[in-house]
Amino acid sequence: MMTNNDKNLIQQLIRAGKFWVVEDFMPEYNLLKSKEIIEQMGDKWCCHPDNAVKRLDVPLSILNEPKFKVLKKK
């Protein structure tokens, strides 16, 4: 678990351009940042359970009808 001090240190190193120093911290840091952003977004997040595809109990009959007609040669 990263403390606020660790996060602050990583941000300072990134701003200073010392990316090679923070390579070990980046996966954990990115994971924490993404979790924070997802929590802030709430149900606006695309993978939130409220945004799941809603299935119909009974399929619509219009979906079973053919979309086009094949014309026969005369």
Summary of the structure (lengths in Angstrom):
residues: 74
radius of gyration: 25.4
end to end distance: 75.9
largest distance: 81.2
contacts: 105
relative contact order: 0.08
helix: 54%
strand: 0%
